[in-house]
C-alpha cells in the first residue's frame, strides 16, 4: 500500500461499452481504499499540456503588479490571481508557499445568476496575454468532459443512473487552477510548505503535475508516501463533497506538497464541482442499517463557501462582515 493504483481509462472512450464495468470496478476500488489513483489513456494531449505549462511559466514570471491587476481577493466570485501566502490549507502551519490562477465557468456580467448575486458565479478574469484566454477556456471545457466521463464510471460502480452526475454538472462551479511553487529555500520558515496537509473540498480533482515532484498522500497507516509524476497521467482524488455524497464509502484523503529544493514546481488541478444549487445528500445505495446516513443535506454552494472561509482570510472577513 505504498503506491497509488494506475487505471487505464481508454475503454471508456471505445464505441464498445463492454470495457466499462472493469474500469468502473477499478475506479470504485481505488476510491474506497485510497481516494487517490492515476489515470492514463485519457484524451488530453501531451501538446496541450506542454502549451499550458509554458503559459503558466510565462504568467507567473510577470511582475507582481501586473498579476495583481486580477487579484483574487478583490472579487466576489473567486477568480484571478492569488499571491504567495493567500491560502493557508493547514491551519497549524504558515500560509502556503505558492501562487495561483483560478478560473471557472465564464458567466458574463449580464447573466441572470450574476445579476442575482449568486455566489461563485461571474466572468473569468484573465491576464492580458495573447492566446491565454482561448487556451485556458478550451482546456476548462475539455477537463469538464473528462471529469464527466469519470463520474459516469463512478455512477455505474455505485449502481445509480448513468447520467446522475451529468444532470448535476450542467453549468458547474468547477475550477481550473494553475499553481506555481517557488523552490523550498524561498520559504519564510522551515515550517512553510508548498501546500499544507489538507483534503480537497469538492467532488473530484484531476491533477497534472510537472516532473519536479513534491506531492505526498497519506496512506492507510497515516504515513506520507510520494505520489511521483508519471508521464501522460493525471492524479485523481476524491474530495470531501463526494465523500459526503457517498456517505463516506469513497475516501477523501489528506495530501500535501513539499516544495522541491532548487527548482520551481508547476501543477494544474481541475476541481470538478456540480451546479451550485445541487443538493448534496446521501446517494441511493450508499446507506443501510449498518451504515446510516451521516450527513444532513446541503447545497453545493453553501458547502463550498463554508470551506473557503476556512482557507482564505479574505473570505472569512467577508463572511463576518
C-alpha positions in Angstrom: 0.0 0.0 0.0 2.8 2.4 -0.7 2.0 3.2 -4.3 -1.2 4.5 -5.9 -3.1 2.4 -8.5 -2.8 3.4 -12.1 -6.0 2.9 -14.1 -6.2 2.9 -17.9 -9.5 4.6 -18.8 -9.1 4.2 -22.6 -12.0 1.7 -22.6 -14.3 4.5 -21.5 -13.7 6.1 -24.9 -14.3 3.0 -27.1 -17.5 2.5 -29.0 -18.0 -0.9 -27.4 -19.3 -0.4 -23.9 -18.1 -3.9 -22.8 -14.9 -2.4 -21.2 -16.8 0.0 -18.9 -17.6 -2.4 -16.0 -14.0 -3.4 -15.4 -12.8 0.2 -15.4 -15.6 1.3 -13.2 -14.7 -1.5 -10.7 -11.1 -0.4 -10.6 -12.1 3.2 -10.0 -14.6 2.1 -7.3 -12.0 0.1 -5.5 -9.4 2.9 -5.6 -12.0 5.4 -4.3 -12.9 3.2 -1.4 -9.4 2.1 -0.5 -7.3 5.2 -1.3 -9.4 8.1 -2.5 -6.5 8.6 -4.9 -5.4 7.0 -8.2 -3.7 7.8 -11.5 -5.4 7.7 -14.9 -3.9 7.1 -18.2 -5.5 6.6 -21.7 -7.3 10.0 -21.4 -7.8 12.3 -24.4 -5.8 15.3 -23.2 -2.8 15.5 -25.5 0.8 16.0 -24.4 1.0 19.0 -26.8 -1.9 20.7 -24.8 -0.2 20.1 -21.5 3.1 21.5 -22.8 1.3 24.6 -24.1 -0.4 25.1 -20.7 2.9 24.6 -18.8 4.6 27.2 -21.0 1.8 29.6 -20.4 1.9 29.1 -16.7 5.7 29.7 -16.5 5.3 32.9 -18.5 2.4 34.2 -16.5 3.9 33.6 -13.1 7.2 35.3 -14.2 5.3 38.6 -14.8 5.8 41.3 -12.2 3.6 41.1 -9.2 2.0 44.5 -10.0 0.8 43.0 -13.3 -0.6 39.8 -11.8 -2.4 41.7 -9.1 -4.4 43.5 -11.7 -6.6 40.4 -11.4 -6.2 40.0 -7.6 -8.5 37.2 -6.5 -9.1 38.8 -3.1 -10.8 41.8 -4.9 -13.6 39.6 -6.3 -16.8 38.2 -5.0 -16.7 35.1 -7.2 -13.2 33.8 -6.5 -11.5 34.3 -9.9 -8.0 35.6 -10.8 -4.5 35.7 -9.3 -3.7 34.5 -5.7 -0.4 35.8 -4.4 2.0 33.7 -2.3 0.5 33.1 1.2 -3.0 33.9 0.1 -4.0 30.4 1.1 -3.5 28.5 4.4 -4.6 24.9 3.9 -3.1 23.6 7.1 -4.1 26.0 10.0 -1.2 24.6 12.1 1.4 25.9 9.7 2.3 29.2 8.0 0.4 30.2 4.8 1.2 28.2 1.7 4.4 28.8 -0.4 2.6 29.0 -3.7 0.9 31.4 -6.1 -2.2 30.6 -8.2 -4.5 31.5 -11.0 -8.2 30.4 -10.8 -10.9 30.4 -13.4 -14.3 28.8 -13.7 -17.3 28.6 -16.0 -17.4 32.1 -17.6 -20.8 33.8 -17.0 -21.0 37.4 -18.3 -21.9 40.2 -16.0 -25.4 40.3 -17.6 -26.1 36.6 -16.9 -29.2 36.3 -14.7 -27.3 34.3 -12.0 -24.6 37.0 -11.9 -27.2 39.8 -11.7 -28.9 38.0 -8.9 -25.6 37.9 -7.0 -25.4 34.1 -6.8 -22.1 33.1 -5.1 -19.2 31.8 -7.2 -20.9 33.0 -10.4 -19.4 35.6 -12.7 -16.9 36.3 -15.5 -13.4 35.0 -15.6 -10.6 37.4 -15.1 -7.7 36.6 -17.4 -4.3 38.3 -17.8 -3.8 40.4 -20.9 -1.6 37.8 -22.6 -2.1 36.9 -26.3 -3.7 33.5 -26.7 -4.1 32.9 -23.0 -7.9 33.2 -22.7 -8.6 31.0 -25.7 -6.2 28.3 -24.5 -7.5 28.3 -20.9 -11.2 28.4 -21.7 -10.8 25.5 -24.1 -8.9 23.4 -21.6 -11.5 24.1 -19.0 -14.2 22.6 -21.2 -12.1 19.6 -22.1 -11.3 18.9 -18.5 -15.0 19.2 -17.7 -15.8 16.5 -20.2 -13.0 14.2 -18.9 -14.4 14.7 -15.3 -17.9 13.8 -16.5 -16.6 10.6 -18.1 -15.0 9.5 -14.8 -18.2 10.4 -13.0 -20.2 8.2 -15.3 -17.9 5.3 -14.4 -18.5 6.1 -10.7 -22.2 6.2 -11.2 -22.0 2.7 -12.8 -20.0 1.4 -9.9 -22.4 2.9 -7.3 -25.4 1.4 -9.1 -27.1 4.8 -9.8 -28.3 6.2 -13.1 -25.6 6.6 -15.6 -26.5 10.3 -16.2 -26.9 11.1 -12.5 -23.9 13.3 -12.4 -24.3 14.7 -15.9 -27.6 16.2 -14.9 -26.0 17.9 -11.8 -22.8 19.1 -13.6 -24.6 21.4 -16.1 -23.2 24.9 -15.6 -20.9 23.7 -12.8 -18.8 25.7 -10.4 -15.7 23.6 -11.3 -12.4 25.4 -11.1 -9.3 25.2 -13.3 -6.2 26.3 -11.3 -2.6 26.9 -12.3 -0.1 26.8 -9.5 3.5 27.9 -9.1 5.5 26.6 -6.2 8.8 28.5 -5.7 11.8 26.5 -4.6 11.8 25.4 -0.9 14.7 27.7 0.0 12.5 30.8 -0.5 10.2 29.7 2.3 9.7 32.2 5.2 10.5 29.4 7.7 11.2 25.7 7.8 7.5 25.2 8.7 6.2 26.7 5.5 5.1 24.1 3.0 4.1 24.4 -0.7 0.6 23.2 0.3 -0.1 22.2 3.8 -1.8 18.9 4.6 -5.5 19.1 3.6 -8.3 17.3 1.9 -9.9 18.8 -1.2 -13.3 20.4 -0.7 -15.3 19.3 -3.7 -16.2 16.2 -5.7 -13.3 15.0 -7.9 -9.9 16.6 -8.6 -7.9 15.8 -11.7 -4.3 17.0 -11.3 -1.5 17.5 -13.8 1.9 17.8 -12.1 5.2 18.5 -13.8 8.4 16.5 -13.2 9.6 18.4 -10.1 7.8 16.1 -7.7 6.6 17.0 -4.1 3.1 15.6 -3.9 2.6 13.3 -1.0 -0.5 11.3 0.0 -1.3 9.8 3.4 -1.7 6.0 3.3 -3.9 3.9 5.5 -1.3 3.7 8.2 -1.1 7.5 8.4 2.3 7.6 6.7 3.2 10.1 4.0 4.1 8.5 0.7 5.2 10.1 -2.5 2.8 10.4 -5.5 5.5 11.0 -8.1 4.9 12.4 -11.6 4.1 9.7 -14.2 4.3 10.9 -17.8 0.9 11.1 -19.6 -1.2 10.7 -16.4 -3.4 12.7 -14.2 -3.6 12.1 -10.5 -7.3 11.8 -9.5 -8.6 12.2 -5.9 -11.9 12.3 -4.2 -12.9 15.5 -2.3 -14.9 16.0 0.8 -18.1 16.8 -1.1 -18.0 13.4 -2.9 -17.2 11.6 0.4 -20.2 13.3 1.9 -22.4 12.4 -1.1 -21.3 8.7 -0.9 -21.8 8.6 2.9 -18.0 8.1 3.2 -17.9 5.0 1.0 -15.4 7.0 -1.1 -12.5 8.4 0.9 -11.3 12.0 0.9 -7.6 11.5 1.7 -5.2 14.1 3.2 -2.4 15.2 0.9 0.3 17.9 0.8 3.0 19.4 -1.4 6.6 19.6 -0.1 8.2 22.2 -2.4 11.3 20.8 -4.1 14.7 22.1 -3.4 16.3 24.3 -6.1 13.6 24.1 -8.7 10.2 25.6 -9.4 7.1 23.3 -9.5 4.1 23.8 -11.6 0.8 22.0 -11.4 -2.7 22.3 -12.9 -5.6 20.8 -10.9 -9.1 20.8 -12.2 -11.6 20.7 -9.3 -14.9 19.2 -10.6 -17.9 20.6 -8.8 -21.6 20.5 -9.7 -24.1 23.3 -10.3 -24.2 25.5 -7.2 -27.9 24.6 -6.4 -27.2 20.9 -6.4 -28.3 19.2 -3.2 -25.6 17.1 -1.7 -27.4 14.3 0.1 -26.7 10.6 0.5 -26.7 8.8 -2.8 -29.1 5.9 -3.4 -27.4 2.6 -2.3 -24.8 4.3 0.0 -26.8 3.6 3.2 -28.1 0.6 5.0 -28.8 -0.3 8.6 -25.1 -0.9 9.3 -24.2 2.4 7.5 -26.9 5.0 8.3 -26.9 8.4 6.7 -24.1 10.5 8.3 -24.7 14.0 6.9 -27.7 16.3 6.5 -28.4 17.6 3.0 -26.7 20.8 2.0 -26.4 22.8 -1.2 -23.2 22.7 -3.2 -22.7 26.5 -2.9 -23.3 26.6 0.8 -20.9 23.8 1.4 -18.1 25.3 -0.8 -18.5 28.7 0.8 -18.2 27.3 4.3 -14.9 25.6 3.3 -13.5 28.6 1.5 -13.9 30.6 4.7 -11.6 28.1 6.5 -8.8 28.6 4.0 -8.8 32.2 2.8 -8.6 35.1 5.3 -10.4 37.4 2.8 -13.4 35.0 2.6 -13.5 34.9 6.5 -13.6 38.6 6.6 -16.4 38.8 4.1 -18.4 36.2 6.0 -18.0 38.0 9.3 -18.8 41.5 7.9 
